[in-house]
Amino acid sequence: DRTAATLAMIERDYFGDPEAGLAPYQTYLRQAQQARTRGDTKQEHQCYFRVLAMLRQAYPSNSSGVLDKDTRGVTGSREHDQKLENAITYLLRER
């Protein structure tokens, strides 16, 4: 189903390697997965909301209201940030 596919995509594409060091968003994604496994929807959502806040703060507008195209964002690219934001938004709506 779509939920399982979304969770698998997040784990595959965004969890990172703990031995290489995790970015804060990766830690929150892992904590969200652990909370989901425990059935702790509140904690799961809190972790996802933290990641969403990071994603949305990563692209400040300049004085003309245009996004800074040099910003690497949270995950390393705007495209990957947007994909993660869409996935998290879906997961928050489906539960």
Secondary structure, 3 states (H helix, E strand, C coil): CHHHHHHHHHHHHHCCCHHHCCCHHHHHHHHHHHHHHHCCHHHHHHHHHHHHHHHHHCCCECCCCCECCCCCCCCCCHHHHHHHHHHHHHHHHHC
